Amino acid sequence: MTKSLIDQIGRERADQMIEKAVTDAVDEAQARGLPEAVKIDGVWVKRYPDGRIEPIDGEASHADR
């Protein structure tokens, strides 16, 4: 049976690579002005760089409540 990539490189190295990839993706999204997905009061929303908030599931805007 072949080893998984995590078994081959080790859990610590895999975790480091994952952390760097996530950080790079967040930095790129912010640089492009894309929204981030966050949970506010139990509701998943898109938070834009200009501060605007839109619910992901189509509910009324958090700012409109």
C-alpha positions, 0 to 999 in steps of 0.5 A, a space after each residue: 500500500 502506498 503512503 499518503 502525501 502526509 505520511 511521506 512528508 510528515 504531519 508537521 510539514 503538511 500543516 505548514 504547507 496548508 497554513 501557507 497556502 491558506 494565508 496566501 489565498 487570503 492575501 490574494 483575495 484581499 488584494 483583489 478586493 474580494 469578500 471574505 466569508 465570515 459568520 456573524 450572529 450565526 449567519 454566514 455572510 460575505 464581508 467586503 473590503 468597503 465594510 458592506 455585508 451580504 448574507 450568503 443564503 439570501 437573507 436580508 442584509 445584516 446592515 438592514 436589520 
